[in-house]
Amino acid sequence: MTIRAAREQEGGGMTDWWSELENELLSCVEEIGLATPAEVGRRLGFSETSAASLLAILVREGKVRMCLVQAASRTPGESKAGSAERA
């Protein structure tokens, strides 16, 4: 087997791997509906960070939408001034 053929074969395996992973991610998001990257990661056995990175690829490709983001320095419900927001 030539080096070129080996590389093409490796590339094909990577494509298959990504297609499988992409299908799992899309199926999970469709099943859950609205979900956080942490929830998607939990269901698929990934960390929140890994799930967010993989989902970002799908966002860039237009296959999913990201609806919410939060500053990492704040806790849920905390306003810019640092006091809890009241509903």
N, CA and C atoms as a LAMMPS dump frame, in Angstrom:
ITEM: TIMESTEP
0
ITEM: NUMBER OF ATOMS
261
ITEM: BOX BOUNDS ff ff ff
-5.0000000000000000e+02 5.0000000000000000e+02
-5.0000000000000000e+02 5.0000000000000000e+02
-5.0000000000000000e+02 5.0000000000000000e+02
ITEM: ATOMS id mol type element x y z
1 1 1 N 0.858 -1.186 0
2 1 2 C 0 0 0
3 1 3 C 0.896 1.238 0
4 2 1 N 0.582 2.173 -0.857
5 2 2 C 1.364 3.4 -0.926
6 2 3 C 1.008 4.316 0.236
7 3 1 N 1.865 5.28 0.503
8 3 2 C 1.607 6.257 1.573
9 3 3 C 0.342 7.034 1.254
10 4 1 N 0.177 7.412 -0.018
11 4 2 C -1.019 8.162 -0.417
12 4 3 C -2.29 7.346 -0.17
13 5 1 N -2.275 6.081 -0.536
14 5 2 C -3.44 5.216 -0.326
15 5 3 C -3.739 5.074 1.161
16 6 1 N -2.684 4.948 1.974
17 6 2 C -2.872 4.839 3.426
18 6 3 C -3.496 6.111 3.984
19 7 1 N -3.015 7.255 3.511
20 7 2 C -3.583 8.529 3.983
21 7 3 C -5.046 8.665 3.582
22 8 1 N -5.363 8.278 2.338
23 8 2 C -6.752 8.347 1.886
24 8 3 C -7.634 7.418 2.707
25 9 1 N -7.092 6.241 3.027
26 9 2 C -7.85 5.291 3.832
27 9 3 C -8.067 5.855 5.24
28 10 1 N -7.024 6.452 5.831
29 10 2 C -7.151 7.072 7.154
30 10 3 C -8.18 8.184 7.104
31 11 1 N -8.119 9.013 6.066
32 11 2 C -9.069 10.112 5.922
33 11 3 C -10.492 9.612 5.828
34 12 1 N -10.708 8.502 5.118
35 12 2 C -12.037 7.917 5.011
36 12 3 C -12.546 7.46 6.366
37 13 1 N -11.647 6.879 7.167
38 13 2 C -12.031 6.452 8.514
39 13 3 C -12.416 7.639 9.379
40 14 1 N -11.692 8.73 9.231
41 14 2 C -11.996 9.934 10.005
42 14 3 C -13.347 10.492 9.593
43 15 1 N -13.635 10.469 8.289
44 15 2 C -14.926 10.949 7.8
45 15 3 C -16.052 10.106 8.367
46 16 1 N -15.867 8.789 8.36
47 16 2 C -16.884 7.895 8.914
48 16 3 C -17.071 8.15 10.404
49 17 1 N -15.961 8.343 11.105
50 17 2 C -16.01 8.614 12.539
51 17 3 C -16.787 9.904 12.809
52 18 1 N -16.477 10.954 12.05
53 18 2 C -17.161 12.221 12.252
54 18 3 C -18.634 12.101 11.879
55 19 1 N -18.953 11.417 10.799
56 19 2 C -20.355 11.251 10.396
57 19 3 C -21.153 10.552 11.487
58 20 1 N -20.565 9.512 12.077
59 20 2 C -21.225 8.8 13.169
60 20 3 C -21.455 9.716 14.367
61 21 1 N -20.407 10.451 14.736
62 21 2 C -20.494 11.365 15.874
63 21 3 C -21.513 12.469 15.6
64 22 1 N -21.473 13.03 14.4
65 22 2 C -22.421 14.079 14.021
66 22 3 C -23.858 13.567 14.109
67 23 1 N -24.098 12.359 13.613
68 23 2 C -25.441 11.775 13.673
69 23 3 C -25.899 11.58 15.116
70 24 1 N -24.988 11.139 15.987
71 24 2 C -25.335 10.977 17.404
72 24 3 C -25.689 12.32 18.036
73 25 1 N -24.893 13.341 17.743
74 25 2 C -25.154 14.676 18.287
75 25 3 C -26.495 15.215 17.807
76 26 1 N -26.734 15.128 16.506
77 26 2 C -27.984 15.641 15.946
78 26 3 C -29.189 14.881 16.484
79 27 1 N -29.082 13.566 16.587
80 27 2 C -30.179 12.762 17.135
81 27 3 C -30.461 13.144 18.576
82 28 1 N -29.407 13.344 19.347
83 28 2 C -29.568 13.727 20.75
84 28 3 C -30.268 15.076 20.874
85 29 1 N -29.823 16.052 20.095
86 29 2 C -30.419 17.392 20.158
87 29 3 C -31.879 17.345 19.699
88 30 1 N -32.164 16.593 18.657
89 30 2 C -33.549 16.476 18.183
90 30 3 C -34.431 15.808 19.231
91 31 1 N -33.9 14.796 19.902
92 31 2 C -34.657 14.08 20.928
93 31 3 C -34.948 14.967 22.139
94 32 1 N -33.942 15.72 22.576
95 32 2 C -34.096 16.57 23.759
96 32 3 C -34.911 17.82 23.447
97 33 1 N -34.698 18.394 22.275
98 33 2 C -35.283 19.702 21.959
99 33 3 C -34.28 20.765 22.374
100 34 1 N -34.668 21.645 23.266
101 34 2 C -33.733 22.637 23.79
102 34 3 C -32.873 21.987 24.861
103 35 1 N -31.57 22.133 24.737
104 35 2 C -30.658 21.5 25.689
105 35 3 C -29.387 22.32 25.826
106 36 1 N -28.764 22.196 26.954
107 36 2 C -27.462 22.826 27.155
108 36 3 C -26.38 21.874 26.656
109 37 1 N -25.201 22.391 26.338
110 37 2 C -24.095 21.503 25.979
111 37 3 C -23.808 20.486 27.097
112 38 1 N -24 20.893 28.344
113 38 2 C -23.78 19.971 29.46
114 38 3 C -24.737 18.786 29.378
115 39 1 N -26.001 19.039 29.043
116 39 2 C -26.993 17.973 28.933
117 39 3 C -26.668 17.048 27.762
118 40 1 N -26.297 17.624 26.631
119 40 2 C -25.922 16.815 25.47
120 40 3 C -24.702 15.96 25.832
121 41 1 N -23.728 16.572 26.474
122 41 2 C -22.536 15.834 26.888
123 41 3 C -22.854 14.704 27.845
124 42 1 N -23.705 14.978 28.821
125 42 2 C -24.099 13.938 29.789
126 42 3 C -24.727 12.742 29.088
127 43 1 N -25.629 13.027 28.168
128 43 2 C -26.331 11.939 27.468
129 43 3 C -25.405 11.13 26.563
130 44 1 N -24.376 11.768 26.017
131 44 2 C -23.486 11.079 25.083
132 44 3 C -22.155 10.655 25.702
133 45 1 N -21.952 11.001 26.981
134 45 2 C -20.72 10.593 27.657
135 45 3 C -19.531 11.496 27.398
136 46 1 N -19.782 12.781 27.104
137 46 2 C -18.724 13.767 26.888
138 46 3 C -18.741 14.78 28.015
139 47 1 N -17.651 15.505 28.164
140 47 2 C -17.641 16.646 29.073
141 47 3 C -18.445 17.779 28.436
142 48 1 N -18.845 18.739 29.243
143 48 2 C -19.56 19.91 28.723
144 48 3 C -18.706 20.639 27.693
145 49 1 N -17.416 20.764 27.978
146 49 2 C -16.504 21.472 27.078
147 49 3 C -16.394 20.754 25.728
148 50 1 N -16.277 19.435 25.768
149 50 2 C -16.197 18.666 24.514
150 50 3 C -17.485 18.797 23.719
151 51 1 N -18.611 18.67 24.406
152 51 2 C -19.903 18.794 23.725
153 51 3 C -20.048 20.187 23.113
154 52 1 N -19.658 21.224 23.842
155 52 2 C -19.763 22.593 23.327
156 52 3 C -18.89 22.773 22.083
157 53 1 N -17.696 22.199 22.105
158 53 2 C -16.801 22.303 20.941
159 53 3 C -17.396 21.603 19.725
160 54 1 N -17.919 20.406 19.948
161 54 2 C -18.523 19.656 18.839
162 54 3 C -19.777 20.353 18.327
163 55 1 N -20.582 20.876 19.244
164 55 2 C -21.789 21.603 18.833
165 55 3 C -21.439 22.878 18.077
166 56 1 N -20.331 23.52 18.452
167 56 2 C -19.905 24.737 17.749
168 56 3 C -19.607 24.443 16.277
169 57 1 N -19.065 23.269 16.014
170 57 2 C -18.815 22.87 14.622
171 57 3 C -20.14 22.758 13.878
172 58 1 N -21.13 22.149 14.532
173 58 2 C -22.442 22.006 13.9
174 58 3 C -23.131 23.359 13.727
175 59 1 N -22.907 24.28 14.65
176 59 2 C -23.442 25.642 14.51
177 59 3 C -22.83 26.292 13.277
178 60 1 N -21.523 26.184 13.157
179 60 2 C -20.815 26.791 12.023
180 60 3 C -21.309 26.218 10.701
181 61 1 N -21.683 24.941 10.692
182 61 2 C -22.194 24.302 9.477
183 61 3 C -23.681 24.546 9.26
184 62 1 N -24.345 25.237 10.205
185 62 2 C -25.761 25.548 10.082
186 62 3 C -26.683 24.381 10.388
187 63 1 N -26.192 23.381 11.115
188 63 2 C -26.985 22.189 11.412
189 63 3 C -27.717 22.277 12.743
190 64 1 N -27.26 23.134 13.642
191 64 2 C -27.952 23.414 14.903
192 64 3 C -27.824 24.915 15.173
193 65 1 N -28.669 25.414 16.064
194 65 2 C -28.582 26.816 16.474
195 65 3 C -28.22 26.881 17.943
196 66 1 N -27.39 27.851 18.311
197 66 2 C -27.063 28.089 19.697
198 66 3 C -27.89 29.301 20.118
199 67 1 N -28.718 29.137 21.151
200 67 2 C -29.682 30.169 21.52
201 67 3 C -29.272 31.014 22.715
202 68 1 N -28.55 30.459 23.654
203 68 2 C -28.201 31.18 24.875
204 68 3 C -26.716 31.07 25.162
205 69 1 N -26.174 32.106 25.732
206 69 2 C -24.809 32.072 26.26
207 69 3 C -24.815 32.812 27.59
208 70 1 N -23.849 32.528 28.417
209 70 2 C -23.748 33.186 29.72
210 70 3 C -22.285 33.47 29.997
211 71 1 N -22.001 34.63 30.58
212 71 2 C -20.64 34.954 30.975
213 71 3 C -20.181 33.938 32.023
214 72 1 N -18.997 33.406 31.854
215 72 2 C -18.486 32.372 32.758
216 72 3 C -18.257 32.914 34.167
217 73 1 N -18.09 34.214 34.297
218 73 2 C -17.802 34.793 35.603
219 73 3 C -19.055 35.012 36.452
220 74 1 N -20.222 34.788 35.874
221 74 2 C -21.472 35.022 36.607
222 74 3 C -22.189 33.718 36.894
223 75 1 N -22.942 33.715 37.969
224 75 2 C -23.789 32.576 38.272
225 75 3 C -25.187 32.867 37.737
226 76 1 N -26.004 31.845 37.482
227 76 2 C -27.358 32.096 36.975
228 76 3 C -28.125 33.041 37.892
229 77 1 N -28.789 34.023 37.3
230 77 2 C -29.596 34.971 38.068
231 77 3 C -28.821 36.17 38.602
232 78 1 N -27.511 36.185 38.4
233 78 2 C -26.701 37.303 38.924
234 78 3 C -26.673 38.418 37.888
235 79 1 N -26.955 39.64 38.316
236 79 2 C -26.933 40.791 37.404
237 79 3 C -25.51 41.309 37.256
238 80 1 N -25.33 42.269 36.377
239 80 2 C -24.011 42.853 36.145
240 80 3 C -23.453 43.465 37.421
241 81 1 N -24.311 44.061 38.247
242 81 2 C -23.875 44.696 39.482
243 81 3 C -23.534 43.657 40.555
244 82 1 N -23.898 42.384 40.312
245 82 2 C -23.551 41.35 41.263
246 82 3 C -24.682 40.956 42.19
247 83 1 N -25.792 41.664 42.147
248 83 2 C -26.922 41.278 42.985
249 83 3 C -27.834 40.34 42.212
250 84 1 N -28.524 39.482 42.928
251 84 2 C -29.423 38.527 42.26
252 84 3 C -30.599 39.274 41.662
253 85 1 N -30.948 38.907 40.418
254 85 2 C -32.115 39.511 39.773
255 85 3 C -33.375 38.885 40.344
256 86 1 N -34.407 39.685 40.465
257 86 2 C -35.667 39.182 40.988
258 86 3 C -36.667 39.105 39.863
259 87 1 N -37.427 38.029 39.84
260 87 2 C -38.412 37.821 38.767
261 87 3 C -39.686 38.57 39.06
